[in-house]
Amino acid sequence: MQKEKLITKLKKEIKLHKRAFIIYIILRLLVIITLVLQLLNGNYENAFLCILTLVLFLIPSLIELRFKIEMPETLEIIIFLFIFAAEILGEIQNFYNVFTNWDTILHTMNGFLCAAIGFSLIDILNRIEKLHWNLSPLFVAIVGFCFSMTIGVLWEFFEYGVDKYLGYDMQKDQIVTKISSVSLNEDGQNIPIKIENIDETIIIAAGNSFTIKNGYLDIGLNDTMADLFVNFLGALIYCVIGYIYVKRRDDNSLAHKFILKIKE
């Protein structure tokens, strides 16, 4: 009976590995095709992003081999799709500008995946007998959540630094129709002046004039806060899933498909 169960389990694992491998090959071929096209067009910056994507695709396998960790195929597929969606579709195919919520979706996935890494590593260490740890499932979930939020904050620091010192616009500016600022108070009091229903903003710099229709140009604050909020949601969703799994240790549950484990 145990032998039959083991054979059935191995068949399921092989089938799942097959799916992940097929998706990996398809995405890798698409990246290589994109790389060739970018080189032919002389877009060397995009070509570098393609090479970076190919390197990032190897990370799940390297983690499994180096640390002898078993990564569920469902989680592995999500990682492949996330990398492809961020680098190839988002940056090269300009999905960030074409689809309004593309950046939001990716930051939500980022929160989910970072929580998976932080949560799983603590859970693995917690189960190593030599360490004599006995952390509660709730504590493991909190650590995983905090790990994800820390990565999210560090990424926003990176975006801000790139925008400020290299002149990029990673913190995508947005148009807002109202502002509230004490800087507009002519009496110098700490009382904010509110301006609503902004129709037009005119910027004059170095003899050049720029007109912003239908509002005022936000300098990335709304984008940063929105990114952190959806990162929060992604991390929270994963940590709830992880908490349920650690409490029950049910390998037939949905949570089992998202938890890293030590290879037997």
C-alpha positions as CSV (number, residue, x, y, z in Angstrom):
1,M,0.0,0.0,0.0
2,Q,2.8,2.4,0.9
3,K,4.6,1.5,-2.3
4,E,1.6,2.3,-4.4
5,K,1.1,5.7,-2.6
6,L,4.8,6.5,-3.2
7,I,4.5,5.7,-6.9
8,T,1.4,7.8,-7.2
9,K,3.1,10.7,-5.5
10,L,6.2,10.4,-7.7
11,K,4.0,10.4,-10.8
12,K,2.3,13.6,-9.6
13,E,5.6,15.2,-8.9
14,I,7.0,14.3,-12.4
15,K,3.8,15.7,-14.0
16,L,4.2,19.0,-12.1
17,H,7.9,19.2,-12.9
18,K,7.0,18.6,-16.6
19,R,4.6,21.6,-16.5
20,A,7.2,23.9,-14.9
21,F,9.8,22.7,-17.4
22,I,7.6,23.3,-20.4
23,I,6.7,26.9,-19.2
24,Y,10.4,27.5,-18.5
25,I,11.4,26.4,-22.0
26,I,8.7,28.5,-23.7
27,L,9.5,31.6,-21.7
28,R,13.2,31.2,-22.3
29,L,12.7,30.9,-26.1
30,L,10.6,34.0,-26.1
31,V,13.3,35.9,-24.2
32,I,16.0,34.7,-26.7
33,I,13.9,35.8,-29.6
34,T,13.4,39.2,-28.0
35,L,17.1,39.4,-27.3
36,V,18.0,38.8,-31.0
37,L,15.4,41.4,-32.1
38,Q,16.8,44.0,-29.7
39,L,20.3,43.4,-30.8
40,L,19.3,43.7,-34.5
41,N,17.5,47.0,-33.7
42,G,20.5,48.3,-31.7
43,N,18.6,48.5,-28.4
44,Y,21.5,47.3,-26.2
45,E,19.8,48.4,-23.0
46,N,16.9,46.1,-23.7
47,A,19.3,43.4,-24.8
48,F,20.9,43.6,-21.3
49,L,17.4,43.2,-19.7
50,C,16.9,40.0,-21.8
51,I,20.3,38.6,-20.6
52,L,19.4,39.5,-17.0
53,T,16.0,37.7,-17.4
54,L,17.8,34.6,-18.6
55,V,20.0,34.7,-15.6
56,L,17.1,35.3,-13.2
57,F,15.4,32.2,-14.7
58,L,18.2,30.1,-13.2
59,I,17.7,31.3,-9.6
60,P,15.0,28.8,-8.6
61,S,17.2,25.8,-9.7
62,L,20.3,27.2,-8.1
63,I,18.5,27.7,-4.8
64,E,17.3,24.1,-4.9
65,L,20.7,22.7,-5.7
66,R,22.7,24.9,-3.4
67,F,20.6,24.8,-0.3
68,K,18.9,21.4,-1.0
69,I,15.5,23.0,-0.8
70,E,12.4,21.6,-2.6
71,M,10.5,24.3,-4.3
72,P,6.9,23.5,-5.2
73,E,6.3,23.6,-8.9
74,T,3.3,26.0,-8.6
75,L,5.5,28.5,-6.8
76,E,8.3,28.0,-9.4
77,I,5.9,28.7,-12.3
78,I,4.7,31.9,-10.6
79,I,8.4,33.0,-10.2
80,F,9.1,32.4,-13.9
81,L,5.9,34.3,-15.0
82,F,6.7,37.1,-12.6
83,I,10.3,37.6,-14.0
84,F,9.0,37.5,-17.6
85,A,6.1,39.9,-16.9
86,A,8.4,42.4,-15.1
87,E,11.4,42.5,-17.4
88,I,10.2,41.5,-20.9
89,L,6.5,42.6,-20.9
90,G,6.8,45.4,-18.4
91,E,10.1,47.1,-19.5
92,I,10.6,46.1,-23.1
93,Q,7.0,45.8,-24.3
94,N,6.0,48.8,-22.2
95,F,3.2,47.1,-20.4
96,Y,3.7,49.4,-17.5
97,N,2.3,52.3,-19.6
98,V,-0.1,50.3,-21.8
99,F,-1.9,48.6,-18.9
100,T,-2.7,50.9,-15.9
101,N,-2.6,48.2,-13.3
102,W,0.4,46.2,-14.6
103,D,2.8,47.7,-12.0
104,T,0.2,47.1,-9.2
105,I,-0.2,43.4,-10.2
106,L,3.6,42.9,-10.2
107,H,4.1,44.5,-6.8
108,T,1.3,42.4,-5.3
109,M,3.1,39.3,-6.7
110,N,6.4,40.6,-5.4
111,G,4.9,40.9,-1.9
112,F,3.6,37.3,-2.2
113,L,6.9,35.8,-3.4
114,C,9.1,37.7,-0.9
115,A,6.8,36.5,1.9
116,A,7.2,33.0,0.5
117,I,11.0,33.2,0.8
118,G,11.0,34.7,4.3
119,F,8.3,32.5,5.7
120,S,9.7,29.3,4.2
121,L,13.3,30.0,5.4
122,I,12.1,30.6,9.0
123,D,9.9,27.5,8.8
124,I,12.8,25.4,7.6
125,L,15.1,26.6,10.3
126,N,12.4,26.2,12.9
127,R,12.2,22.5,12.0
128,I,15.9,21.7,12.2
129,E,16.4,19.8,15.4
130,K,20.0,21.0,16.0
131,L,18.8,24.6,16.4
132,H,16.3,23.7,19.1
133,W,13.9,26.4,17.9
134,N,10.2,26.2,18.8
135,L,8.7,29.2,17.1
136,S,4.9,29.4,17.0
137,P,3.2,29.4,13.5
138,L,2.0,33.0,14.2
139,F,5.6,34.1,14.9
140,V,6.8,32.5,11.7
141,A,4.0,34.2,9.7
142,I,4.9,37.6,11.3
143,V,8.6,37.2,10.4
144,G,7.7,36.2,6.8
145,F,5.4,39.2,6.5
146,C,8.1,41.6,7.9
147,F,10.7,40.1,5.5
148,S,8.5,40.8,2.5
149,M,7.7,44.4,3.6
150,T,11.4,45.1,4.2
151,I,12.2,44.0,0.6
152,G,9.3,46.2,-0.6
153,V,10.6,49.2,1.2
154,L,14.2,48.6,0.0
155,W,12.9,48.4,-3.6
156,E,11.1,51.7,-3.2
157,F,14.4,53.2,-1.9
158,F,16.1,51.9,-5.0
159,E,13.4,53.4,-7.3
160,Y,13.7,56.8,-5.6
161,G,17.5,56.8,-5.9
162,V,17.4,55.9,-9.6
163,D,14.9,58.6,-10.3
164,K,16.7,61.3,-8.2
165,Y,20.3,60.7,-9.3
166,L,19.9,59.1,-12.8
167,G,16.9,61.0,-14.0
168,Y,14.6,58.0,-14.6
169,D,10.9,57.7,-13.8
170,M,10.6,54.4,-12.0
171,Q,8.2,55.9,-9.5
172,K,5.7,56.6,-12.3
173,D,4.3,60.1,-11.9
174,Q,0.6,60.5,-11.8
175,I,-1.9,63.3,-12.5
176,V,-3.8,64.4,-9.4
177,T,-6.7,66.9,-9.4
178,K,-6.2,68.3,-5.8
179,I,-3.3,69.1,-3.5
180,S,-3.0,70.2,0.1
181,S,0.2,71.9,1.3
182,V,1.4,74.3,4.0
183,S,4.0,75.6,1.5
184,L,1.2,77.5,-0.2
185,N,0.3,79.4,3.0
186,E,1.4,82.9,2.4
187,D,1.3,83.7,6.1
188,G,3.8,81.0,6.9
189,Q,1.4,79.2,9.2
190,N,1.2,75.5,9.6
191,I,-2.2,75.4,8.0
192,P,-2.5,73.6,4.7
193,I,-4.0,75.4,1.7
194,K,-6.2,73.1,-0.3
195,I,-6.6,73.4,-4.0
196,E,-9.2,71.2,-5.7
197,N,-10.5,70.6,-9.2
198,I,-7.2,71.6,-10.8
199,D,-7.8,72.0,-14.6
200,E,-4.3,72.8,-15.7
201,T,-0.7,73.2,-14.4
202,I,2.0,75.2,-16.2
203,I,5.7,74.5,-15.6
204,I,8.3,77.0,-16.7
205,A,11.9,75.9,-16.6
206,A,15.0,77.2,-18.4
207,G,12.9,79.1,-20.9
208,N,10.7,76.1,-21.7
209,S,7.1,75.9,-20.9
210,F,5.2,72.6,-20.2
211,T,1.5,72.4,-19.8
212,I,-0.1,69.5,-17.8
213,K,-3.8,69.1,-18.6
214,N,-6.5,68.0,-16.2
215,G,-4.5,68.3,-13.0
216,Y,-1.2,68.6,-11.1
217,L,1.8,66.3,-11.6
218,D,2.4,64.1,-8.6
219,I,6.2,63.2,-8.3
220,G,5.8,59.5,-7.4
221,L,4.4,59.6,-3.9
222,N,1.1,58.0,-4.9
223,D,2.9,55.3,-6.9
224,T,5.2,54.5,-3.9
225,M,2.4,54.3,-1.4
226,A,0.2,52.2,-3.7
227,D,3.2,49.8,-4.3
228,L,3.8,49.4,-0.6
229,F,0.1,48.8,0.0
230,V,-0.3,46.0,-2.6
231,N,3.0,44.6,-1.4
232,F,1.3,44.5,2.1
233,L,-1.7,42.6,0.6
234,G,0.5,40.1,-1.2
235,A,2.6,39.4,1.9
236,L,-0.6,39.1,4.0
237,I,-2.2,36.6,1.7
238,Y,0.8,34.4,1.6
239,C,1.4,34.5,5.4
240,V,-2.2,33.5,6.0
241,I,-1.7,30.6,3.6
242,G,1.6,29.7,5.3
243,Y,0.1,30.0,8.8
244,I,-2.7,27.5,7.9
245,Y,-0.2,25.1,6.5
246,V,2.1,25.2,9.5
247,K,-0.8,24.7,11.8
248,R,-2.1,21.6,9.9
249,R,0.9,20.3,7.9
250,D,-1.6,19.0,5.3
251,D,0.3,18.1,2.1
252,N,-3.0,17.8,0.2
253,S,-3.9,21.4,1.0
254,L,-3.6,24.4,-1.3
255,A,-0.9,25.9,1.0
256,H,1.3,22.9,0.3
257,K,1.8,24.2,-3.3
258,F,3.5,27.4,-2.0
259,I,5.8,26.3,0.8
260,L,9.5,25.6,0.4
261,K,10.7,22.5,2.2
262,I,14.0,20.7,2.8
263,K,14.5,17.9,0.3
264,E,14.1,14.4,1.8
